[in-house]
C-alpha cells in the first residue's frame, strides 16, 4: 500500500485580509482532484471508529470509497441515507471531536478530512443542478407536526416523511432554518445552501408553514387533535446576560440579537435591507464559544477596526472549535483572555464607552473539568469600546413550556425528553435539540431529531407510550 | 403572504390596516400584538392588535408612519400582500372586575385600547377613556371608543378639541378631585406612558403600560426587548408587553428607544 500522506489536503480559502471585508464563505471547498486525493487517504478499516463517532451514523468509509472511485452520485446517495443535510454538516459539524477524532489514520497522521469530503459531495450534487428525489414511500396514514424548522426539526421531518408519514412543519420566524439562518453567519454557512436543503425536504412532501408561533396561534393540545404525534424542536430561547452594571446601555447586544440582525434580517446590507445594526469601531464580544467567534468575525466584516474577544479562562479552555478560533485569529480578532467584564461605562447619551474587566487566574478544575477562573483582587482595567456583544449562552425557548402547563420542564426551563426516544411527559409529544438539552451544536440537535424520529415512528406503529 | 382587506389613512400619519388572518383572529385577545414585515427588505415590526372580527377572520391594526418599514406599509393597499404577518404574540391584558378603569390612549394606542375597553365593560367595569392627540383633527375612532366606554375625555396639545393639554393632565385632575379610579391602563408612545406612570404613582393606583421596545424575533429568542422591572431583566415579547408602570426603570427604556434614530433617517432616504 502506498504511504499515507501525513497531512490533510488543505482546503483553499479566501485570504484573511480580503475576507474580513466581505460576507462570502471563507473556505472554497475541494476540487474533484483534491477530493479524490484526500479520499485515498482513507484506509477503509475493517472496524471503523468514525461511524460510531458520528451522531447520525453515516457510513463514512462507504461514501469516501465512492469519492476515491469518482462515483460521486453513488457517494451522495449513500451519504443521504443517513444525513439529509450534508452541505450543512460538512461545514459546521465539529468533526475533530467526532468522526475525525477516532479516525485510525489520525493516530499517526492528521485524520482523513471527513467533513471536507462530506461537503464536497453535497456541493458537487448541488452544482449538477437536478437533485434526485427518491420514490414516494407507501403512506402510513399517520400525521406528524414538527414545531420549529431548525436542525432538529428538519432532520426529524426528513426521516419521518421518508418512512411514509405525512409531515407538517411549523416555523415561528418568516424563514425556515432556525439557527442555521438567524445565527450562523453567511461567511460560515451560506443561506442559499440551507434553503436548498429545505427545498429538498419540501420536494419529499414536507409542508412548511412559516410565521406560525405554536403555543400562540395554536396550542399543543389543538395540534394533538389534528396530528398523531408532535416533535418540538423550538431551539434556543432568551439569552443570558452577565448581570453587571451598565449591561442595558445602548450598543450592548446579546449574541442572538446581534447575529439575528446581521444574518436573518441582513443588516450587513443596510440600508437596502432596513434592519439597522450598530457598526462599532471597537467591538468587544464576551464569551469563548463558536457563537462568540461568529460575533467577533461579523463585527470585523461590519467594519470594526478592533474586534476583541473577552474570555474569563485561557485559550485552552475555550469551547469554540479550533478551526473557528484559528479563523478568528487569522482575521485579526484580539483575544483578551483571563478577563471578565465587571461593568460597562457610558457617555451622557447612555451609549457604552468602556468595558471594565476583572483579571482572572485559573484555579482548580470545576464540574466541567475545566480549570475554574478566579478573580484577582484590585487588578481591574478598562478598555474603550463602542459595541459589546454578550455571547455567554441562552436558555431554552420559553414559548411552549409557558403555554403548555402539563409538559414537564427542568431546572433551566428545558423540556424534559428521553435522550433515546425524545419522549416528553405528554403523550404523543416528543422533543429534542436545544429546547431539551440547552444550547449545544447543530449536529447534536440533528442527532436528537433523528432519534426522536425513530421514537415517533415506533409510537405511530405500536401506539405504545 | 397575507392579504390586505382594507387600508386607510385615518388621520395624517396614522393608518389602519385590516388583513385576512383567520387563525390569528380566532386567538387574539386584548393587549396582544403582531409582527408585520411589509416586504422582503423591511424590519420585523411589532404592532398592537387594535381590533378583530373572529367571524370574518380579520385582524385590524393601527400604525404610525414613522420609519422605512412603516412607510412601506403605508404604501400598500387593499388587495396587496404582506410579506410576513405573525401573531398573536405577547400576553394579553389581565382583565377582571376592577371597578372603574381609566384607559389612556395616544397615537397608535388609541386603537390599542379599543378591545380592552370592550372586554372591561363586559366584565362589569366602568370605563373612562382618555384619548389624546396634538390637535382635534388627529383624534380618531371617537365613535368607536364612545360606544364601548362610559365616558370619553379628550385632550389636545393645541386645545382644538377637549381640554388643552395631555391625557395625563386630565387623569391627574381626576385623581386629585377624587374620581374613583381603581385601575389604569395606558397604551401609546413611551413618553406618554411614562407621564401617566408619574401622575398615578402618588395616588397608588395600579397602572399597567404596554411597552413597545425595539424587538426583532418577538418570540423569546433575541433579547432585544429587554427592560428592567423591579430590578429584574424582563423581555417584553414573552414576559409582557404589559408591566406595572411603577416598577419600570424608565431611564433605560427611554434611551434604548432612541438607539437607532440615525439609522431610521438613513434607511428612509434610500
HADDOCK unambig.tbl for C-alpha pairs under 7 A between the chains (distance, minus, plus):
assign (segid A and resid 174 and name CA) (segid B and resid 84 and name CA) 6.18 0.50 0.50
assign (segid A and resid 211 and name CA) (segid B and resid 84 and name CA) 6.74 0.50 0.50
assign (segid A and resid 211 and name CA) (segid B and resid 85 and name CA) 6.41 0.50 0.50
assign (segid A and resid 211 and name CA) (segid B and resid 86 and name CA) 4.97 0.50 0.50
assign (segid A and resid 212 and name CA) (segid B and resid 86 and name CA) 6.56 0.50 0.50
assign (segid A and resid 213 and name CA) (segid B and resid 87 and name CA) 6.91 0.50 0.50
assign (segid A and resid 216 and name CA) (segid B and resid 88 and name CA) 6.13 0.50 0.50
assign (segid A and resid 216 and name CA) (segid B and resid 89 and name CA) 6.62 0.50 0.50
assign (segid A and resid 217 and name CA) (segid B and resid 23 and name CA) 6.34 0.50 0.50
assign (segid A and resid 217 and name CA) (segid B and resid 24 and name CA) 5.77 0.50 0.50
assign (segid A and resid 217 and name CA) (segid B and resid 27 and name CA) 6.24 0.50 0.50
assign (segid A and resid 217 and name CA) (segid B and resid 87 and name CA) 6.47 0.50 0.50
assign (segid A and resid 217 and name CA) (segid B and resid 88 and name CA) 6.25 0.50 0.50
assign (segid A and resid 236 and name CA) (segid B and resid 221 and name CA) 6.39 0.50 0.50
assign (segid A and resid 237 and name CA) (segid B and resid 220 and name CA) 5.61 0.50 0.50
assign (segid A and resid 237 and name CA) (segid B and resid 221 and name CA) 4.36 0.50 0.50
assign (segid A and resid 238 and name CA) (segid B and resid 220 and name CA) 5.46 0.50 0.50
assign (segid A and resid 238 and name CA) (segid B and resid 221 and name CA) 4.71 0.50 0.50
assign (segid A and resid 238 and name CA) (segid B and resid 222 and name CA) 6.26 0.50 0.50
assign (segid A and resid 238 and name CA) (segid B and resid 223 and name CA) 5.86 0.50 0.50
assign (segid A and resid 239 and name CA) (segid B and resid 221 and name CA) 6.93 0.50 0.50
assign (segid A and resid 239 and name CA) (segid B and resid 222 and name CA) 6.68 0.50 0.50
assign (segid A and resid 239 and name CA) (segid B and resid 223 and name CA) 6.01 0.50 0.50
assign (segid A and resid 248 and name CA) (segid B and resid 252 and name CA) 6.92 0.50 0.50
assign (segid A and resid 250 and name CA) (segid B and resid 256 and name CA) 5.84 0.50 0.50
assign (segid A and resid 250 and name CA) (segid B and resid 259 and name CA) 6.20 0.50 0.50
assign (segid A and resid 254 and name CA) (segid B and resid 222 and name CA) 6.98 0.50 0.50
assign (segid A and resid 254 and name CA) (segid B and resid 223 and name CA) 6.45 0.50 0.50
assign (segid A and resid 256 and name CA) (segid B and resid 221 and name CA) 6.92 0.50 0.50
assign (segid A and resid 256 and name CA) (segid B and resid 222 and name CA) 4.73 0.50 0.50
assign (segid A and resid 257 and name CA) (segid B and resid 222 and name CA) 4.49 0.50 0.50
assign (segid A and resid 257 and name CA) (segid B and resid 223 and name CA) 6.31 0.50 0.50
assign (segid A and resid 257 and name CA) (segid B and resid 224 and name CA) 5.99 0.50 0.50
assign (segid A and resid 271 and name CA) (segid B and resid 266 and name CA) 6.96 0.50 0.50
assign (segid A and resid 271 and name CA) (segid B and resid 267 and name CA) 5.03 0.50 0.50
assign (segid A and resid 271 and name CA) (segid B and resid 270 and name CA) 6.94 0.50 0.50
assign (segid A and resid 272 and name CA) (segid B and resid 41 and name CA) 6.80 0.50 0.50
assign (segid A and resid 273 and name CA) (segid B and resid 41 and name CA) 4.50 0.50 0.50
assign (segid A and resid 273 and name CA) (segid B and resid 42 and name CA) 6.23 0.50 0.50
assign (segid A and resid 274 and name CA) (segid B and resid 41 and name CA) 5.95 0.50 0.50
assign (segid A and resid 274 and name CA) (segid B and resid 42 and name CA) 5.12 0.50 0.50
assign (segid A and resid 274 and name CA) (segid B and resid 43 and name CA) 5.71 0.50 0.50
assign (segid A and resid 274 and name CA) (segid B and resid 68 and name CA) 6.84 0.50 0.50
assign (segid A and resid 274 and name CA) (segid B and resid 267 and name CA) 5.96 0.50 0.50
assign (segid A and resid 275 and name CA) (segid B and resid 42 and name CA) 6.82 0.50 0.50
assign (segid A and resid 275 and name CA) (segid B and resid 43 and name CA) 5.13 0.50 0.50
assign (segid A and resid 276 and name CA) (segid B and resid 263 and name CA) 6.24 0.50 0.50
assign (segid A and resid 350 and name CA) (segid B and resid 255 and name CA) 6.44 0.50 0.50
assign (segid A and resid 397 and name CA) (segid B and resid 220 and name CA) 6.39 0.50 0.50
assign (segid A and resid 397 and name CA) (segid B and resid 221 and name CA) 6.63 0.50 0.50
assign (segid A and resid 398 and name CA) (segid B and resid 220 and name CA) 6.63 0.50 0.50
